[in-house]
Amino acid sequence: MRTTRVFDLAARLAAATGAEARIRRLPGGGYRVEATLPGDPDARDHLVLLAVLSEADRYGHRQTARSHTVWAELDPPQEPP
C-alpha cells in the first residue's frame, strides 16, 4: 500500500534528520514529506539522508540563511493498463 511507503519514508527521514517529518497530500494524489534540519548535516549524516531520499520519486533541498529543509515526493499508485 502506498501510504505505508509514505509513513515508512517519514519515519526514516525523521530518524536521519533528528527532526519531525511532516506529511502533506498533494493535489494529484501523491504525498510530500518534509523535514527541517536543526543544523548543517555532517558528511555521514548527509550520506544517510541521501539514502533515505533516494527511495522517493522526487526529492530536493531548500536552504535559507537559517535552515535546511529536505523534501521527498511519492507519486500516487498507477493503475495497471
matplotlib code that plots the C-alpha trace (Angstrom):
import matplotlib.pyplot as plt

x = [0.0, 1.3, 0.6, 2.7, 5.6, 4.9, 4.9, 8.0, 9.8, 8.6, 9.9, 13.3, 13.6, 12.8, 15.4, 18.0, 17.5, 16.6, 13.6, 9.9, 8.9, 5.7, 3.4, 1.2, -1.1, -0.5, -3.4, -2.6, -3.0, 0.7, 2.4, 5.2, 7.3, 9.4, 11.8, 13.7, 17.2, 18.3, 21.8, 24.2, 24.5, 28.0, 29.3, 28.0, 24.5, 24.5, 25.0, 22.3, 19.9, 20.6, 19.9, 16.5, 15.6, 16.7, 13.7, 11.3, 10.0, 11.5, 13.4, 15.1, 16.6, 15.8, 18.3, 17.8, 20.2, 18.6, 17.8, 17.9, 14.7, 14.7, 11.7, 10.6, 7.6, 5.8, 3.5, 0.1, -0.1, -0.5, -3.4, -2.4, -3.2]
y = [0.0, 3.5, 5.1, 2.5, 3.6, 7.3, 6.6, 4.5, 7.2, 9.8, 7.7, 7.1, 10.8, 11.8, 9.4, 10.6, 14.3, 14.2, 16.5, 16.0, 14.8, 16.5, 14.7, 16.5, 15.2, 16.7, 17.8, 15.0, 12.3, 11.8, 12.8, 15.1, 14.5, 17.4, 17.8, 20.9, 20.1, 21.5, 22.4, 21.6, 17.8, 16.4, 14.1, 10.8, 12.3, 13.6, 10.1, 8.6, 11.4, 10.8, 7.1, 7.8, 10.5, 8.3, 6.0, 8.7, 9.5, 13.0, 14.8, 18.1, 20.5, 24.1, 26.3, 29.6, 31.6, 29.9, 26.4, 23.5, 21.7, 18.4, 17.0, 13.9, 13.2, 10.0, 9.7, 8.1, 4.4, 3.8, 1.8, -1.2, -0.8]
z = [0.0, -0.9, 2.4, 4.2, 2.0, 2.9, 6.6, 6.4, 4.4, 7.0, 9.9, 8.2, 7.3, 10.9, 12.2, 9.7, 10.4, 14.1, 13.2, 12.8, 9.3, 8.0, 5.5, 3.1, 0.5, -3.0, -5.3, -7.8, -5.1, -4.2, -0.9, 0.1, 3.2, 4.6, 7.4, 8.6, 9.8, 13.1, 11.7, 8.9, 8.4, 8.6, 5.8, 7.4, 8.1, 4.6, 3.1, 5.4, 4.4, 0.7, 1.0, 2.5, -0.1, -3.0, -2.3, -3.3, -6.8, -6.5, -3.7, -3.1, -0.7, 0.2, 2.1, 3.7, 5.9, 9.0, 8.0, 5.6, 4.6, 2.7, 0.9, -0.8, -3.0, -3.8, -6.8, -6.5, -7.5, -11.2, -12.4, -14.5, -18.2]

ax = plt.figure().add_subplot(projection="3d")
ax.plot(x, y, z, "-o")
ax.set_aspect("equal")
plt.show()
